[in-house]
Amino acid sequence: MLVVFASTLVISLGLLAALRLSPAGRLWAAGHLLLSVAGLALALNTSARQVYVSAVAAAVFIGGRMLIYRGVRVYYGLAPWDRSLALGVALAGLALLGAAGMADSYARLHVVGYGCLAVVAMLTALTLLHSHGGRRSIGAPLVVVATLIHLVTQLAGVAAGLAGTVFAGPFYASNASAMLLLSPLVATLLGLFGFTLMATEQVIAANESGARFDALTRLLNRGALDKAAISLVAAWERHGQPLSCLVIDVDHFKQVNDRNGHHAGDTVLKLIAEAIDNSRRASDVAGRYGGEEFCILCPHTDEGQATALASRILKKVRAIPLPGAPAAFASVSIGVAELRGGAAGADGLWRSLFAAADRALYAAKEFGRDRYALASWMAPATRPVPGDVGDSAHAPSR
């Protein structure tokens, strides 16, 4: 036991540093660190058999298991139950200290200590089994198996305490079968390995998400948007289905930053990004192209159909109040273009489509902002006067 817990102590210290980027990983590493410290104290106390040392170490052991359970809840996005788990550790500690002062204290320690651990193991197993289907992980099945091994061993410990017999366990040592002695140690190592895999997968997923999504708005960043656009343009080349692009720019955004600070400006950008995200269809691809400029790609959508999306965005953005001015609201200008060919290759076609939508965006700003303009209007013979822009042209300029 000394060798195993000394090994897990070293491993836990290393993982605490290695998994610092994973909220759940930090909790799992810290929990196993507590388990290792408590396990070493219990192993060292085997000869002395100081009952209060066993009680305190057992309380720390339970605290480590509860910290691991909290990590499972954090990993699956559940409420962390901070107060409930802290109260559980406190009550378990008091119950263990109370048992240590009674007659037949070691048997009572078995019942209380293993009983608390069995409850935590059951909660952990249920959470893993219930949540695992929605979030696949290579390490989760290993953790489930380790938790079930712990649960069986702990129930056996409760039974031994109730029967007045003793068997090897973390609260004291005695004559017992090798299986009952080794199974919780093997389960601890198995669980540690499984939790490490889960935390590593979480860090990798977060890094991949950071490489694709804009940190502020949670829309696609420019690189991911370009990749999605080239893929959609390639599909347009193969199948000929219409593809439209909306380029969106926040009106007078520099004034928002200058008057209220960049933090207020970031808040406005996030609200506008939410309006864009809530307006688009599931098949549309939205991203932040840079600064206060956004872009939406609409597959199977011609230029005229894309104006419906532009109108929805305009209405939603007009409901966003600007900071520092109770009567002022946000607005955007939108350029709409449909891919019509011309350039060579998917990359050239995407650049051509974006440039057409960008020119339409500047026309919308020339017409007074807070409206959309179509790229098809840019031809001299068809370009309308500002009063003919459409329904959005009648909206007041902000």
N, C-alpha and C positions, 0 to 999 in steps of 0.2 A: 504493500500500500504506500509506503514511503516513497519508493521509486516512481510509482505511477503518479502520485499527487505532486511530487517534485517535478516530474516531466510536464504535467499539465500546467503547473505554475509558470514554468519557463515559456511554454507555448502560448499561454494566455497573455503574458507580458508582451510577447512579440506581436500577437494578433491585435492587442489593444492599440498598438502603434500602426500596424499595417491596415487595420479596418477603420481608421478614424474617420474616413469619408462616408462610411455607412452608419446611419443612426442605429439600426438594428444590430449591426456588427459590433459596434462599441458596447452595447448592452450585453450581447452574448459573451464577448471577451471579458468584460468586467464580471459577469456572473460566474464564468468558469474560474476567474481569478479568485473570487470569494470561495468557490467550492474547493479549490486547491489549497488555499490557506486553512480553511476549516478541516479539510481532510488530513492535512499534515498535523494539525493540532490533535485531532482525534487519534491518529496513528501513534503519535508520540506519547499520548496519554494512555495507551494500551496497558503498559506495565503499571503505571502509577494509579490508574483508575480513579482519578479525582472526579467525582460525579459532577461538580459544578463546572469544571473545565469542559466536560463532555456536553453539559447543557448549553453553555455559551457557544461552543464550537458548532453544536447542532443547530442553534439559532442562526448562526452565520451561514451554515450550509443551506438552510431553508431560504434565507435571504438571497443567496446566490441563485437558487432555483427560481425564485420569484422574479429576480432580475432577468433571467433568461426567458421566462414566460412573458414578461413585459416586452422584451425584444421581439418575440414572435408576434405580439399584437401590433407593435410598431411596423414590423415588416409587412404585414398584411393591411396596413392602413386603418386599424381598429383603434378605439379609444385606449390610451395607455393605462388607465386605471391607477394612476399614481397614488392617490390617497387610499384607495381600497387595498392595494398591495402593501403599502407602508403600514397600514393598520393591521393587515394580516401578519406581517413579520413581527410587529410589536406584540400582538396577542400570542403568537407562537412562542416567542421568547419568554413571555411571562408564564405561559403554560409549562414550558420546559424547566424553568427555574423552580416553579411550584412542584413539579414532579420530582425534581432532584432533592427536595427537602422532605419527601415522604418516605415511608417504609417501602421496601422493595423498589427503590428508586430506579434501578436499571431497567426493570421490566416496564415501569411507567414511562421512562424515556423512550423505550421502543415504541410504545403505543402512540404517544404524543408526537414524537419526532417523525416516525415513519408514516403516521396518519396524515400529518401536514404535508409531507413530501408526496404522498399518494394523491392527495387532493390537487396539488400543483401539477403533478404529472398528468392527471386525468384532464385538467383544464387545458394543459399544453397540447395533449394528444387530440382533444376535441377541436381545438382551434386550428391545429395543423390539418386535420382531416376535413374540416368544414371549409377551410379557405384554400387548400392546396389546388382544388380543381380550377379555381379562377386565376391562379398564378403558378405556372409550371416552373419547377426547379429541380435540378439534379440532386441537390443536397437534401431536399425536404423528405423524401422517402427514408433516407438514412436517419434523419432526426426522429421521424415517426417510430421507426423500429427501436431506436435507442430509448425513446420515451416510454414505449410499451414495456421494454425490458425493465426499466426503472420501476414502472408501475407494478409489475408482477412481483419484483423483489421487495418493494415497499409494503405491499399487501401481505407478503409472507412475514415481513418484520412485525407488522401489527399483530398478526396471528400468533407469532412467537411470544410477543409481549403479553398478550391476553392469556396464553396458555402457561405463562410462567417459565417457559424454556428460553434458552439463549441461542443465537446463531450469529455468525460473523456479519458485521455490518458496520456502518460508519460511527455508530454511537458507542460501541465497545466490542472487543474481540472475544471469541470463545470458540469452542469446538463446533465445527460445522462442515458441511460438504464443500468441496472445491467449487462446485457450480454456484452456490449461494455466495461464496466469497468473491469469485471472479466476475460473475455476470454484471454487477453494477459498475465495476471498473472498466470492463470492456464496453459497456453501454456509454460510459462517460467519454471514452476516447472516440467511439463511433459518433456520438452526438457532437463532440467538438469538431470532428472532421466535417460532418454534415452542415453544421452552422457556418463553418468557414466557407464551404462551397456556396451556401445561400448568400452570405454577405458579399463574397467576391462577385457573384452573378449580379447582385444589386449595384455594386460599384461600376461594373462594366456596362450595365443597362443605363445607369445615370450618365456615364461618359458618352455613350452613343446618343442618348437623348440630347445632351448638351451640344453635340456636334451637329445636330439637325435642327434644334429649336432655338429660337431667340429667347434669351434669358428673361427679358422684361415682359414681352407680350405672350410668350408660349406659342406663337405662330411659327411656321417654318422660317429658318433664317435664309439669307440670300443664296448660300451654296446649295442647300437642300431644295429651295424653290427652283433654282436653275436646273438641277437634276430632274426634278419632277416635270418641269416644262419641256425639257428635251425628250423625255419619255412620251409625253402627251403629243408632242409634235410628230414624233416618229409614228405613233398610232394614227395620227391624222394623215400622214403620208401613205400608210398601208390601207386605211379604210375610207378615207375621205369624209369622215364625219366632221361637222363644224366644230371649231375651237375658238373661243373668245377669251380676251384678256381685259381685265380692269386694272388700271393703275390709279391709285388713290393717294392724294396728298392732303395733309391737314392744313387748313387755311390759317394764316397768321400765327403759326405755331411759335415763331421766334418771339413774338410779343408775349405769349403765355410764359415762356421761360424767363424773359427779361423782367416781367412784372412780378412774377410769383416764385421764381426759382426753378431749378431743374427737377426737384422732387415733385413739385406740382405738375410740371410738364410730363414727367414719367407717369403720373397718375392718369392724366388725360389720355396719354398714348395707350395705356392699358385698357381704359374704358372704351376707347375707339376700337382697339383690337377685339375686345369682347363683342362689340356691336357688329363688326365685320364677321367674326366667327359665328355669331348667332344668326346672321342673315344668310349665309351661304348654304348651299345644299351639301349633302354628304359627299357627293362626287366632286365638288369644287375643291380646289387646292389654294389655300390662302397662306401668305407669308409676309414678313416685314422685309422690304427690299433694302431699306437703309434709312436712318434718321426718322423722319415723320412720314415716310413714303411706304405704302403697302401695295400688294399685288394679289390679284385673284385670277386663277385660271379656271375656265368653265368648259369642260369637255361636252360634246354633243349640244352645243349652244351657239346659235348665230348671234350676230351683233344686236339685232332687234330684241331677241329674248334676253340678252344680257342686261338690257336697260331695266328690266324688272328687278334684278338684283341690285343695280345701282340705285334705283329709287328706294328700295328697302333700306339700304345702308344710309342714304341721305336722311331718311326719316328717323332712324335710330340714333344717328349721331347728333341730330338737332335737339335731341332730348338730354344730351349730356351737358350739365352746367359747367361753365368755366370758373376756376377758383378766383376769388377776389372781386367778382362782379356778379351780383345776384341776378341781374337781368340778362346776362350774356350766356350764350350757349355755343358749343363747338360746331364746326362745320367742316366739310371736306369738299374737294373738287375731284371729279372722277373722269378719266379718259377711258373710252371703250373702243376696242378694236377686234375685228375678226380676222383670223388667219386666212389669207387668200393666195399664198404662194409667192413666187418671185425669186427668193434667195435659194442658194444651193445648200443642201444638207440640213439636218435637224437643228444644229446650232445656229446656222445662218437664218433659218426660218424663225427661230425663237427670238433672235435679236431683232429681226424685222417686225415681228408681231409686237414686241415690247415697245419698239421705237414708235410704231403707229399709235399705240395706246398712249404713249407719253406725249406725243404731239397733240392728241385729242385732250389730254389733261391740261396742257397749257392753253388750249383754246377755251376750255371751261373756265380757267382763271381769267382769261381776257374778257369773257362774257359776264364776269361779275362774281365768280366763285360760288360755293354752296350749290353746285349743280353738276350734271354730267354733260359730256359732249362725245359724239361718235366720230371715229376716224373717217367714216365715209363722208362726213360733212366737210372734210378738209379740201376736197377738190374744188377749185374756184367756181365751177358751174353749179355745185350743189351746196356750197357752204351757206348756212342760213344766217340771217341777221340775228342779233341777240334775242329779239322778241320771239323768234321761231324755234328756240332751243328745245322747247317741249314743256311738260308740266313742271319739271324742276327749274326751268328758267324763271318761273314766276315766284320762286321762293326768295325772300329778302336776302340780300348779301350781308354777310357778317364779316 
